[in-house]
Amino acid sequence: MVATPDTASTTGADRASGGVQSVERAFQLLEALADSGGVATLSELSSSSGLPMPTIHRLVRTLVQQGYVRQDTARRYTLGPRLIRLGETAGRLLGSWARPYLAELMEATGETANLAVLEGGEVVYVGQVQSRRSMRMFTEVGRRVQPHCTGVGKALLAQLPEDEARAILGPNSLPAHTEYTVTDPQELMDQLAEARERGYVVDDQEQEIGVRCIALAVPGAPTPTALSVSGPEARIRALEEQAGASSLVPVMHQIATRLGQVLAP
């Protein structure tokens, strides 16, 4: 076989990195599609990925054949339905990997510990260890909620560039779940800026009356991920008032950092 320039470069890259360049490029295209909101033209993919158009044509054709990408009627390309099964399985595994850390957080605080990721502009709960107390918080794993009225949702939005967070929230008033829900997008953006500075965010009865939640980012995770503790308002406030290294937020940061190291690619 006569090596084309693309084949020759692939072989050289394989020897240098120990990887398969065509596979790396395929995932690069999938990431570029995801970053564009799941829809893009070939020229947009070429611009965002930096790959030559012939390479993109070949890789996209293969991804379409396998169901990981599909072409719509406007000749744009979208993430394909075959990725759903992979994502759902990965989400379940994420919850399994995180469970020891969630259990540690629950034991340290006595309250329900949660793990969530951002998917399609929604919060998806991927892990939970419930409090042992008779009055406790429960959220079904796999449940999807809006990000603006939950602690984990705001902690996830705070990890995004400001323009991405604004795009998810939109320009209009946000739906109120309780009288305490923040419905003004700009007010919420101000909360996110404050959360980045202090390292955590609060949901004070914004999703459900009587429930308070403290949430923060899991650093190093491959996708925006948030850890939280939730419970009756009075009990969570009591935890926040504790001082020293064993107080709520330092303990959460310490556990989140170790979890992030486990999840890091």
C-alpha positions in Angstrom: 0.0 0.0 0.0 1.3 3.5 -0.9 1.0 5.8 2.1 -0.9 9.0 1.6 0.2 12.1 3.5 -2.7 11.5 6.0 -1.8 7.9 6.4 1.9 8.6 6.9 1.2 11.3 9.6 -1.2 8.9 11.3 1.5 6.2 11.5 4.1 8.7 12.8 1.7 10.0 15.4 0.8 6.5 16.5 4.5 5.7 17.1 5.1 8.9 19.0 2.0 8.8 21.3 1.2 5.1 21.4 -2.4 6.0 20.4 -4.4 5.7 17.1 -4.7 9.1 15.6 -7.9 8.3 13.6 -9.6 7.4 16.9 -8.3 10.5 18.6 -9.6 12.6 15.8 -13.0 10.9 15.8 -13.4 11.7 19.5 -12.1 15.2 18.8 -15.0 15.7 16.3 -17.5 14.3 18.8 -16.2 16.8 21.4 -16.4 19.6 18.9 -20.0 18.7 18.1 -20.9 18.6 21.8 -19.2 22.0 22.4 -21.3 23.5 19.5 -24.5 22.4 21.2 -24.7 19.1 19.4 -25.3 20.5 15.9 -22.7 21.7 13.4 -21.9 21.8 9.7 -18.7 20.2 8.3 -17.1 23.7 7.8 -17.9 24.6 11.4 -16.4 21.3 12.5 -13.3 22.0 10.4 -13.0 25.5 12.0 -13.5 24.3 15.6 -11.3 21.2 15.4 -8.6 22.4 13.1 -8.7 19.2 11.1 -8.6 19.2 7.3 -11.9 18.8 5.5 -11.0 15.5 3.8 -10.2 14.0 7.2 -13.5 15.3 8.6 -15.5 13.9 5.6 -14.0 10.4 6.2 -14.4 10.4 10.0 -18.0 11.8 9.9 -19.0 9.3 7.3 -17.8 6.5 9.6 -19.5 8.0 12.6 -22.8 8.3 10.7 -22.6 4.7 9.6 -22.1 3.6 13.2 -24.9 5.7 14.6 -22.8 8.1 16.7 -23.5 11.0 14.4 -26.5 11.7 12.2 -27.2 14.2 9.4 -30.3 16.3 9.5 -32.4 17.6 6.7 -30.4 20.9 6.6 -27.2 18.9 6.0 -25.9 19.7 9.4 -24.5 17.0 11.7 -25.7 16.1 15.1 -24.8 13.8 17.9 -26.4 10.4 17.3 -28.7 8.3 19.3 -26.2 5.5 19.8 -24.3 7.9 22.2 -27.3 7.8 24.6 -26.6 4.3 25.8 -22.9 5.1 26.3 -23.8 8.2 28.3 -26.4 6.4 30.5 -24.0 3.6 31.3 -21.1 6.1 32.0 -23.5 8.0 34.3 -24.3 4.9 36.3 -20.6 4.0 36.6 -19.9 7.6 37.8 -22.4 7.2 40.6 -20.8 3.8 41.5 -17.2 5.3 41.6 -18.5 8.2 43.7 -20.5 6.2 46.2 -17.7 5.7 48.8 -17.0 9.4 48.8 -20.7 10.3 49.1 -21.0 7.8 51.9 -18.0 9.5 53.6 -19.7 12.9 53.3 -23.0 11.5 54.6 -21.2 10.0 57.7 -19.3 13.3 58.3 -22.4 15.5 58.1 -25.3 13.2 58.9 -27.2 14.5 55.9 -27.9 13.3 52.4 -25.0 13.6 49.9 -25.6 14.0 46.2 -23.6 14.0 43.0 -24.8 15.6 39.7 -23.7 16.5 36.2 -24.9 19.0 33.6 -26.4 17.4 30.5 -28.2 19.3 27.8 -28.8 22.4 30.0 -30.3 20.2 32.8 -29.0 18.9 36.0 -28.9 15.1 36.2 -28.4 13.4 39.6 -26.0 10.5 39.1 -25.3 9.5 42.7 -26.8 9.7 46.2 -26.3 8.4 49.7 -29.2 9.1 51.9 -29.0 10.3 55.5 -29.8 7.8 58.2 -32.2 10.2 59.9 -35.9 9.7 59.7 -36.4 13.2 58.2 -34.1 13.2 55.2 -33.9 14.4 51.6 -34.4 12.0 48.7 -33.8 12.6 45.0 -34.1 9.7 42.6 -30.8 9.0 40.7 -31.4 9.8 37.1 -33.8 12.6 37.9 -33.5 15.8 35.7 -34.1 19.3 37.2 -33.6 22.8 36.1 -30.2 24.3 37.2 -31.3 27.7 38.4 -33.2 26.6 41.5 -30.8 23.9 42.9 -27.5 24.0 44.7 -25.9 21.5 42.4 -27.3 23.3 39.4 -25.8 26.6 40.4 -22.5 24.9 41.2 -22.5 23.4 37.8 -23.3 26.7 36.0 -20.6 28.4 38.0 -18.0 26.1 36.3 -19.0 27.2 32.8 -17.8 30.3 30.9 -20.2 33.2 31.5 -21.6 33.2 28.0 -22.4 29.5 28.2 -24.2 29.9 31.5 -26.2 32.8 30.1 -27.2 30.8 27.1 -28.5 28.0 29.3 -30.5 30.4 31.5 -31.8 32.4 28.6 -32.9 36.1 28.7 -36.3 35.7 30.2 -37.6 35.3 33.7 -36.9 31.9 35.1 -39.7 29.7 36.6 -40.3 29.9 40.3 -40.6 26.7 42.3 -41.0 28.5 45.7 -41.2 32.1 46.8 -37.4 32.0 47.3 -36.5 30.9 43.8 -34.2 33.4 42.0 -36.0 34.1 38.7 -33.9 37.0 37.4 -31.1 35.7 35.1 -28.8 38.6 36.0 -29.3 38.1 39.7 -28.4 34.5 39.3 -25.3 35.4 37.2 -24.3 37.6 40.2 -24.7 34.6 42.5 -22.6 32.5 40.2 -19.8 35.0 40.3 -20.0 35.1 44.1 -19.9 31.3 44.1 -16.7 31.2 42.1 -15.1 33.5 44.7 -16.1 31.7 47.8 -16.0 28.2 46.4 -19.5 27.0 47.1 -23.1 27.9 46.5 -26.3 27.7 48.6 -29.9 26.7 47.6 -32.0 28.2 50.4 -35.5 26.7 49.9 -35.4 27.6 46.2 -36.4 24.2 45.0 -38.5 23.1 48.0 -39.7 24.9 51.1 -37.8 23.9 54.3 -34.8 22.4 52.4 -31.4 23.9 52.3 -28.5 22.6 50.2 -24.8 23.4 50.1 -23.0 22.5 46.8 -19.6 22.9 45.2 -17.7 21.8 42.1 -15.7 18.5 41.9 -12.4 19.7 40.5 -10.7 17.7 37.8 -13.8 15.8 36.7 -14.0 15.3 32.9 -17.3 17.1 32.7 -18.8 19.7 35.0 -19.7 17.8 38.2 -21.1 19.0 41.5 -21.3 17.6 45.0 -23.9 18.6 47.6 -25.3 18.1 51.0 -29.0 18.6 51.5 -31.4 18.5 54.4 -33.8 20.4 56.6 -33.0 24.0 56.7 -32.2 24.2 60.4 -29.9 21.2 60.4 -27.9 22.5 57.4 -27.6 25.9 59.0 -26.3 24.3 62.1 -23.6 22.5 60.1 -22.6 25.7 58.4 -22.1 27.4 61.8 -19.6 24.9 62.9 -16.0 26.2 62.9 -12.6 24.7 62.1 -11.3 22.1 59.7 -14.2 19.7 60.4 -16.9 22.3 59.4 -19.1 21.7 56.5 -17.5 23.4 53.5 -13.9 22.4 54.3 -15.0 18.8 54.6 -16.9 19.0 51.3 -13.9 20.5 49.5 -11.6 17.8 50.8 -13.9 15.0 49.7 -14.6 16.7 46.4 -10.9 17.1 45.6 -10.2 13.4 46.3 -13.2 12.4 44.2 -12.0 14.6 41.4 -8.6 12.9 41.4 -10.4 9.5 40.9 -12.6 10.8 38.1 -9.8 12.8 36.3 -9.1 11.4 32.8 
